[in-house]
Amino acid sequence: MSTQHKSKILVVDDQPINIKPLQRKLERQGMEVLVAYNGRECLNIVEQTTPDLILLDVMMPEMDGIETCQHLKANPQTETIPVIFITAKASKEGKLEGLDAGAVDYITKPIDLDETLARVLTQLRLQEIFRENLDLQERLGDVRKSAAVGAITQGIAHNLNNLLGVVVGYLDLIKNGYDSPDMVKRSVGLMDNSITRMVNIIRQLGKIANDERIELVPNSISSLIENSIERFKKEHSIETSIQVITDWDDSMQINANAETFEIILVRLLINAWESYPKETPAKDRVITVEAGTTSSHGISQLEINVIDQGAGIDPSIKEAIFEPFTTSKTSVGRGMGLTIARHTLRNLGGEARITENPEGGVTATMVHPL
């Protein structure tokens, strides 16, 4: 775990021989392990301390795991603690019963310690994201940024919940198809991608909340544009030809942060790419990048236009194109990309804007101080 928070795991099983190997495995990973030998003892422990995760045996005398989990989920103080069931039942009905009770995952006996550790780490990563999200919202409330930041906070829960839904969906696929290595590998990859997207959203929001200063150094304009195009193709697995029109020679430079510059230009390029209907072949998705100079209040600035011939701006999002989480399947304006781009450029004294082309499509413009 990247966080300094020491993870606390509660293992509940009426058989001590089952607990010891798992306890040693988790403790070797730097986790604090609490132990309970029945459901009542589990509930008593969580009244005293809040574990990050509970590994709960289903088959126990008196109060079984299902009933214990139902008690946990019925209590507002403990309902958010993730529970992974450990059971000898391998039937689909048994798993569904556990999921209905509120479990987030299922491990079948005899347990594989490496698999169990992997599942525990996955749930702890989700808990880390949850904690960071709460911390971020608290900091945003204290800072009380502009109306744009206020609008961003309104979309956080919706966007992260959608991504968490993807993770949970692929977890279910893994649980029902764990005997298919290829399917498990693919599902884990897609889950990891969703988790990475959630972490990136939180980091982007944290950057806005802290209003971090960006270090500017001399960079070749031609190299910045070329590197942005290559990054766009690599990150999004896109093979296409993009026409670049510029009157700059290779020696022309500006003071810029290369990473920030590339992120913004890549965002405009992917919006241009996605503005075309999904069935449009790559060769027909025409994208042109024009670079030149403009002047604002007597100050010369670099202006880069990303021009497409796609579906244009959906009228339903036209007025909210730069607001966070604005989305349309066939038009620009997805997630937080344009929101972050404009905010960053304005902090530098630049601007971002989107205009419709008379002949169709749109022109996305980034203006960067020279």
N, C-alpha and C positions, 0 to 999 in steps of 0.2 A: 504494500500500500504506500502511496506517495505521501499520505498525510502522516503527521506525527501522532495522531490519535492512536492509542494502543487498543486494538480490537478486543472486545470482551465476548466470549462465546459461552453459552450455557448448553451443556450436553445433558440430556435427560434420558435415562435408560435404567430399567430395573435390574439389569445384569451388569455388575461391575466389570466382568471380563470383556464386555463389549466396549466399555468406556475407556479403559486404560490405553489401548493402542491409539485410539483416536485422540485422546488427550495429549499423548506424547507428540503425535504428528502436528497438532495445532500449536503446541507450546514451542516446538522447534522453529515455527514460523514467526515467533515473537508475539503470539496471541495469549491473552489471559483466559484461562479455561475454568469455568464454574461447573459444578457437578450436582445433579439431582437424581434421585433414584425412583421417583414416582411423580405423578401429576401434581399432587398437593404440595410437595416440596418445591416443585418448579414454580408454582404460583407464589409460594412464600418468598422465594429468592427474588423474583421480579418485583415484589413489593419493596424490597430493600435496595435493590440496584437494578439498573436498566442495561441488559446485555445488548450488543449490536446485532446478535443473531442467536436463534435457538435451534439446536439439532434435537429433534423430539421423536423418540421411539413411539410407534403407534400402539403396539401390543404391550400393555402394562395392566396389572391387576388394579381393581377398585376404580380409578379414574384413568381411562386410556388416553392415548395421544390426541384423538379426535376431540374428545370432551375438553381436554386441557387447552387445546388450541382455540376452541370455541369460547372458553372463558377469557383467554388472552385477547381475542378480537372483540369481545363484548365490553372490555374495559378501555375507555379513552386513553388511559395512561400507558397501556401496553399494546394497543391495536396496531401500531406502526412497526412493532418489532417483527422482522421477517422470520418465518418458521420454515425449516426444512424437515420434512418427515423422513424417518428411517423405518422401513417396514419389510417384513418377509413377504408381503403380498405383492405379486407382480401383475395382477389383473388390472385391466383398464378401469373397471368399476371401482376397485379399491383406490386407485390413484385419483379418480374424479371425486370420490368422497373426501379425500384429503384436501384437494384443491378447493372444493366447495366450503370446507371448514376454514379456509383462509391461508393455507400453506402456499409458499412461493415456489417450492421445488420438492422433488421426491428422490430418495436414495433407497435402493433395494438391497436387502441383506442377501448374502454376506457382502459387506461394503468393501469397496476398493478405496483405500486411503488416499491415493493420488487423485482419483475422480472426486472424492468428497472434498478434498482441499480445493480443487478447481472450482467446484460449485460454491463453496464457502467464499472464496475470493471474489467470484462474480457478484454475489449478493453484497459483499462488503464494498465493492466498487460503486454499486448503485446507492448504498447508504452514504458513501462519501459525497457523491453528487448531490444527494438530498440535503446533506448538511451544508455543503457549499452554496446551494441555492438559497437556503434559509439565511445564511450569513450575508449573501449578496443582497437579498431583499431588505435586510435590516440596514445595510450600509447605504443602499439607494434611498431608503426612507430618511436616513440621517442627512445625507448630502443634499437632498431635495434639488435635483438638477432641473434642467429645462423641461418643458412640456414633452419634448421628444423622449427623454428618459422615462417620464411618467407613462408614456404610451408603451414603451418597451416592457415595463414591469407588468402591464396588463396582459401581455402575450406570453410571458414566461411559462406559466402553468400549462397553458394550452399546448404550446410547442413541445415542452418536455414530456407532458403526458402522452402525446402522440408517439414520441420516440420510445418512451418506456413501454408503450403498448406493443411496439415492434419487438422489443427485447423479450417481453413476456410471451408473445406469439411464437417466437423461434425457440424459446425454452420449452414450450409445450410440444413443438415438433420434435425436439431432441428427446424429450421424455417418452414420446410414443414411437420413436424410431432410433433408439440408441444403438441398435444392432446394425445400423447402416453408417459406416465410417464416413463415406462421402457426404451424406446428408448432414451428419453432425458437424463435419468440418465446415461445410458451406454455411450452416446456420450460425455457428460460432463466429465465423467471419462477418456475417451480416449484423449479428448482435454487437460485435466489437465496433463496427462502423457506426452503429446508432449511439453507442456509449461515447465514442470519440466526438460525435457531433454534439452531444449534450455537454460534454466538457468544454468544447470550443465555444458554445453559446455562453456558458458561464464565464469563460475567460474574456470573451469579447465584451460582455456586460460589465465585468469587473474593470476592464480598461476604461470604459466610458465613465463608470462611477468614480474612479480614481483620477480621471482626467490626466493620464500619464503624459509626460513630455516625451516627444519623439526625437531621437537623435538624428540630425541631418548631416550628411557628408556628400562631397562631390560624386556624381554618378553620370556616366554617359547616357544621354537620352536614348540613343539607338539601342544600347544594351538593355536599358530598362524595359523598353517595348518588346524587344526580341525575347528577353528572359521571361516576361509576363506571358507571351504567346506560348512559349515552350511549356511553361508551368501549367497553363490552361489545358494544353493537350495531354500532358502527363497525368495531372491530378484527376482529370475527368475521362481519361482513356478515349480521347477524340482524335481521329486522324482527318484533318481537313486543311485546306490551304486558305490562309488569311492574307488578303492584300493590304500592304502597308504603304501609305502615301505620306511622305514627309519631305520637307525642304531642309532638314537638319543634316549636317555631315557627321561622321562618326566621332569627331573631336568635341562636339557641343556637349556641355555638361550642365547639370542643375544640382543644387543642394537638395537632397531627398533621402528618405529612408527607403532603401531598396525593398525590404520585406513589405512595408506598408504600401508602397507604390504597386508592387506586384499583386498583392491581395486585392486592392481596389480595381485594378485593370482586369484581373481575372474574373472578378465579380461581374463587371460589365460585359465581358466576353461570354460568360456562361449564360447571362440573361439574354444576350443576342442569339445564342445557339438555341436556347429553349423557347424563343419566341416563335420558332417554326413549328408547325404541326408535327407530332411524333413520327408520322409515316414519311416525312420528307427525307430523301436520301442526303447523305453527307455532302455530296457534290453540289446539291442544290441549295444548301444553307449558306448563302453568300454573306460574308462578314468583311467589312472594310474598316481599317484603322487609319484615321487621318490625324497627323500631328502638325501643329503650327503654333503661332503666337497670337495672343489677344492682349487687350489692354483694359484695365479697370482702375478708374480714378488715377490715371497717369502711371500705373504700375504695370509693367510687362509680365505676362503670365504664359505658361505652357498650357495649350489646350489640346486635348486628345479626344477625338470623336470616334465612337464605335458605332458603325452604321450597319443595320440589317434590313432585310426585305421581308420580315416575318409578318405575323398576324397583327402587330401593332399593340396599342395599349387597350386593354379591356375597359370599356366605359365605366364598369362597376368599381374599378380600382383607380381610375384616372386621378382623382383628387387625393388619393391616399397612397400614391406610388412609393413614397419614401417612408411611410409609416411601417413599424415593425410587424412582421408576420403577415403582411399583405400578400396574397397569392392568387394566381390564376393559372390554369393548366397551359394556356397558349399565349401567355403574355409575360412581359417583364414584371419584376416585383415579387421576389420569393424570400421567405424567411426574413432574416435581419441583414442580408448582404448590402442592400442599397442604403439602409439606415446607417449602418456602420461606416460605409464609404463616405456618405455626405458629412457625417459628424466629424470624421477624421480630417477630411479635406478642409472643412470650415475652420477647424482648430489650427490648420496650417495657413489659413488666409486664402484658401481656394474655394472651390464649389463643385457640386455635382448636380446635374439636371438631365431630364429626359424630355425629348420633344418628338412629336410625330412627323414623319416625312410626308410631303405632299404626294409622292408617288407610291407610298406604302411603306410599312415598317417604321422603325424608330431610330433616332440618334441619341445615344447615351454619351454624355460629355463629362469628362473630369478636367477641372482647371486646377493647375498646381503652380504656386509662385515660382518665378524664376530667381 
